[in-house]
Amino acid sequence: HIRQSQSRLSDTAYLQSQPFSITHSSDLFIQSLKEDKGKLEVEKTEVNLILRNKFVQDISDLSKEKIELKEKVKELEQTRESERKQFEFDRRNLEKRKEEQERKLGQEKQGSE
């Protein structure tokens, strides 16, 4: 763009040195600036579309990731709950065994007395 602008400036200088009217050369320069503005607007629109598409894709990716994380949390909560139930079951069994052993010991003591 810098080279194009420099080249247009030198073209303008050349045109101004020619027998054209100053109005004609400035009209050409204004026309080239309008064309540049049009090209920049097209580029701006293209960049905005690219950024918008990227943003939409990022949102989509994050939504998928959020769903995956929710599923993982649910799995972990289920695992934790089943481990808690197993722990409670094992604890109750240990208490029952302990009570049975204490009862047996108590009966053995009574039997030996």
C-alpha positions, 0 to 999 in steps of 0.5 A: 500500500505504501508503494502504491501510494508513493507511485500514485503521488509520483503519477500525480506529480507527472500528471501535474507536469503535463499539459492537463488541467490541474483539475483533471489530475486532481480528479484522477488522484481523488478517483484513485483514493476512492478506489483505495478506500473501496479496496480497504472497505472490502478488506475490512469486511473480509477481516471482520468475517474471518474474525467473526467466524473465528469467534463463532468457532471458538464459542462452539469449541468452548461449548463442546469443552464445557459439555465434556467437562460437565460429563466428566464432573458427573462421572466423578461425582458418581464415582465418589458416591459409589466409593462413599457407599462402598466405604459405608458398607465396608465400615458397617461390615467391620463394625458387625465383625467387631461386635461378633468378635467381642460377643464371642470373647464375652461368651468365651470368658463366661464359659471359662468362668 
